[in-house]
Amino acid sequence: MKLVIAAMGRAKEPELRVLLDDYYGRIRRYADFEEVEIRDERVDKATAAFERVLSPHGARAELVAMEVTGERLTSEAFAARIDDAMRRAVVPVFAIGAADGLPTALSSRAKWKLSLGAMTLPHRLARLVLAEQLYRAFSIIKGEPYNR
């Protein structure tokens, strides 16, 4: 399986980068994983940048918009979504916007929308929480003891 986190902005704080890289390493035990950082630019340029992330995967790309108004899933339900994506051989591309969220044109074409909770999170923290939940999802799918 391949999956991508495409996020506007950079995770430039060294402490955050260490945590992200730790979870990304864990995810790579289960899947081909890629992180793409997109410059926080005008809406049209940001949309084009996200499109460039999606295009190499063609019809297999499945855009997941990370939005506060998206579905709120339990870790087990999220793991089921990831397992389903593996079975269908799609490439989930998790899109995280900047302070103003994702461009509307991008959000409207998402296959599904996911919320990490009712509270608004800074995009850098949302990226970390998503990475942890992806690792947790794989541990659930594999029946490993991390999710207890």
Sine and cosine of phi, psi and omega as CSV:
sin_phi,cos_phi,sin_psi,cos_psi,sin_omega,cos_omega
0.00,0.00,0.55,-0.84,0.11,-0.99
-0.87,-0.49,0.61,-0.79,0.15,-0.99
-0.54,-0.84,0.40,-0.92,-0.11,-0.99
-0.72,-0.70,0.68,-0.74,0.25,-0.97
-0.95,-0.32,0.89,-0.45,0.05,-1.00
-0.93,-0.38,0.89,-0.45,-0.11,-0.99
-0.78,-0.63,0.67,-0.74,0.10,-0.99
-0.97,0.25,0.68,-0.74,0.00,-1.00
1.00,-0.05,0.24,-0.97,-0.01,-1.00
-0.95,-0.31,0.57,-0.82,0.15,-0.99
-1.00,-0.06,0.99,0.11,-0.16,-0.99
-1.00,-0.08,-0.28,0.96,0.01,-1.00
-0.94,0.34,0.80,-0.60,-0.06,-1.00
-0.84,0.54,-0.62,0.78,-0.01,-1.00
-0.90,0.43,-0.67,0.74,0.03,-1.00
-0.91,0.41,-0.67,0.74,-0.01,-1.00
-0.87,0.49,-0.64,0.77,0.02,-1.00
-0.88,0.47,-0.72,0.70,0.00,-1.00
-0.90,0.43,-0.72,0.70,0.03,-1.00
-0.86,0.51,-0.74,0.67,-0.03,-1.00
-0.89,0.46,-0.55,0.84,0.07,-1.00
-0.89,0.46,-0.78,0.63,0.00,-1.00
-0.92,0.39,-0.61,0.79,0.03,-1.00
-0.89,0.47,-0.64,0.77,0.07,-1.00
-0.89,0.47,-0.65,0.76,0.04,-1.00
-0.90,0.43,-0.69,0.73,0.01,-1.00
-0.88,0.47,-0.62,0.78,-0.04,-1.00
-0.91,0.41,-0.22,0.97,0.12,-0.99
-0.93,0.38,-0.39,0.92,-0.10,-0.99
-0.92,-0.39,-0.42,0.91,-0.14,-0.99
-0.50,-0.87,0.38,-0.93,0.17,-0.99
-0.97,0.23,0.88,-0.47,-0.14,-0.99
-0.84,-0.54,0.61,-0.80,0.04,-1.00
-0.66,-0.75,0.69,-0.73,0.14,-0.99
-0.94,-0.33,0.74,-0.67,0.05,-1.00
-0.82,-0.57,0.83,-0.56,0.06,-1.00
-0.99,-0.16,0.79,-0.61,-0.05,-1.00
-0.94,-0.34,0.76,-0.65,0.03,-1.00
-0.85,0.53,0.65,-0.76,0.03,-1.00
-0.98,0.22,1.00,-0.06,-0.11,-0.99
-0.84,-0.54,-0.13,-0.99,0.08,-1.00
-0.84,0.55,0.39,-0.92,-0.07,-1.00
-0.83,0.56,-0.71,0.70,-0.05,-1.00
-0.90,0.43,-0.64,0.77,0.02,-1.00
-0.94,0.33,-0.62,0.78,0.03,-1.00
-0.90,0.43,-0.68,0.73,0.03,-1.00
-0.87,0.50,-0.71,0.70,0.02,-1.00
-0.88,0.47,-0.62,0.78,0.02,-1.00
-0.90,0.43,-0.68,0.73,0.06,-1.00
-0.90,0.44,-0.63,0.78,0.02,-1.00
-0.87,0.49,-0.61,0.79,0.03,-1.00
-0.91,0.41,-0.50,0.87,0.05,-1.00
-0.95,0.31,-0.63,0.77,-0.04,-1.00
-0.96,0.28,-0.60,0.80,-0.20,-0.98
-0.85,0.52,-0.62,0.79,-0.01,-1.00
-0.89,0.46,-0.34,0.94,-0.06,-1.00
-1.00,-0.09,-0.10,0.99,0.08,-1.00
0.81,0.59,-0.68,-0.73,-0.06,-1.00
-0.93,0.37,-0.28,0.96,0.00,-1.00
-0.97,0.23,-0.31,0.95,-0.02,-1.00
-0.93,0.37,0.72,-0.69,0.04,-1.00
-0.79,-0.61,0.97,-0.26,-0.06,-1.00
-0.96,0.29,0.79,-0.61,0.07,-1.00
-0.88,-0.47,0.93,-0.36,-0.01,-1.00
-1.00,0.08,0.83,-0.55,0.05,-1.00
-1.00,0.05,0.95,-0.32,-0.09,-1.00
-0.62,-0.79,0.57,-0.82,-0.01,-1.00
-0.88,0.48,-0.44,0.90,0.00,-1.00
-1.00,-0.03,0.07,1.00,-0.01,-1.00
-0.97,0.25,-0.06,-1.00,0.02,-1.00
-0.91,0.41,0.63,-0.77,0.11,-0.99
-0.97,-0.24,0.92,-0.38,-0.07,-1.00
-0.93,-0.36,0.50,-0.87,0.20,-0.98
-0.95,0.31,0.25,-0.97,0.05,-1.00
-0.87,0.49,-0.60,0.80,0.01,-1.00
-0.92,0.38,-0.65,0.76,0.03,-1.00
-0.93,0.38,-0.61,0.80,0.06,-1.00
-0.90,0.43,-0.68,0.73,0.05,-1.00
-0.86,0.51,-0.63,0.78,0.04,-1.00
-0.90,0.45,-0.61,0.79,0.05,-1.00
-0.91,0.42,-0.67,0.74,0.02,-1.00
-0.91,0.41,-0.67,0.74,0.04,-1.00
-0.87,0.49,-0.67,0.74,0.04,-1.00
-0.89,0.46,-0.67,0.74,0.03,-1.00
-0.88,0.47,-0.64,0.77,0.04,-1.00
-0.89,0.46,-0.71,0.71,-0.03,-1.00
-0.90,0.44,-0.58,0.81,-0.02,-1.00
-1.00,0.05,-0.05,1.00,0.02,-1.00
0.84,0.55,0.66,0.75,0.09,-1.00
-0.99,-0.13,0.23,-0.97,0.02,-1.00
-0.92,-0.38,0.99,-0.16,0.06,-1.00
-0.92,0.39,0.78,-0.62,0.07,-1.00
-0.90,-0.43,0.97,-0.25,-0.03,-1.00
-0.99,0.11,0.90,-0.44,-0.06,-1.00
-0.97,-0.22,0.85,-0.52,0.02,-1.00
-0.91,-0.42,0.84,-0.55,-0.02,-1.00
-0.99,0.11,-0.03,-1.00,0.05,-1.00
-1.00,0.00,-0.37,-0.93,-0.07,-1.00
-0.83,0.55,-0.55,0.83,0.00,-1.00
-1.00,-0.05,0.16,0.99,0.01,-1.00
1.00,0.09,-0.25,-0.97,-0.01,-1.00
-1.00,0.10,0.47,-0.88,0.12,-0.99
-0.85,0.53,0.65,-0.76,-0.05,-1.00
-0.83,0.55,-0.67,0.75,-0.01,-1.00
-0.87,0.49,-0.59,0.81,0.01,-1.00
-0.97,0.26,-0.74,0.67,-0.02,-1.00
-0.85,0.53,-0.64,0.77,-0.07,-1.00
-0.93,0.37,-0.35,0.94,0.02,-1.00
-0.98,-0.19,0.14,0.99,0.02,-1.00
-0.91,0.42,0.63,-0.78,0.06,-1.00
-0.92,0.40,-0.65,0.76,0.12,-0.99
-0.44,-0.90,0.32,-0.95,-0.03,-1.00
-0.88,-0.48,0.71,-0.71,-0.07,-1.00
-0.84,-0.55,0.70,-0.71,0.08,-1.00
-0.93,-0.37,0.62,-0.78,0.10,-1.00
-1.00,-0.03,0.06,1.00,0.02,-1.00
0.58,-0.81,0.12,-0.99,-0.06,-1.00
-0.96,0.28,-0.36,0.93,-0.01,-1.00
-0.99,0.14,0.57,-0.82,0.08,-1.00
-0.98,0.20,0.74,-0.67,0.01,-1.00
-0.91,-0.41,0.57,-0.82,0.14,-0.99
-0.88,0.47,0.55,-0.84,-0.11,-0.99
-0.85,0.52,-0.53,0.85,0.01,-1.00
-0.93,0.37,-0.65,0.76,0.03,-1.00
-0.94,0.33,-0.63,0.78,0.05,-1.00
-0.86,0.52,-0.63,0.77,0.02,-1.00
-0.88,0.47,-0.66,0.75,0.01,-1.00
-0.92,0.39,-0.71,0.71,0.01,-1.00
-0.89,0.46,-0.68,0.74,0.04,-1.00
-0.88,0.47,-0.69,0.73,0.01,-1.00
-0.87,0.49,-0.69,0.73,0.02,-1.00
-0.89,0.45,-0.68,0.74,-0.01,-1.00
-0.93,0.37,-0.54,0.84,0.09,-1.00
-0.91,0.41,-0.70,0.72,0.06,-1.00
-0.88,0.47,-0.69,0.72,0.03,-1.00
-0.87,0.49,-0.66,0.75,0.00,-1.00
-0.86,0.51,-0.72,0.70,0.01,-1.00
-0.90,0.43,-0.60,0.80,0.02,-1.00
-0.93,0.38,-0.56,0.83,0.08,-1.00
-0.92,0.40,-0.74,0.67,-0.02,-1.00
-0.85,0.53,-0.65,0.76,-0.05,-1.00
-1.00,0.08,-0.07,1.00,0.00,-1.00
0.95,0.32,0.45,0.89,-0.01,-1.00
-1.00,0.07,0.36,-0.93,-0.17,-0.99
-0.98,0.20,0.00,1.00,-0.06,-1.00
-0.83,0.55,-0.65,0.76,-0.06,-1.00
-1.00,0.01,0.98,0.18,0.03,-1.00
-0.78,-0.62,0.00,0.00,0.00,0.00
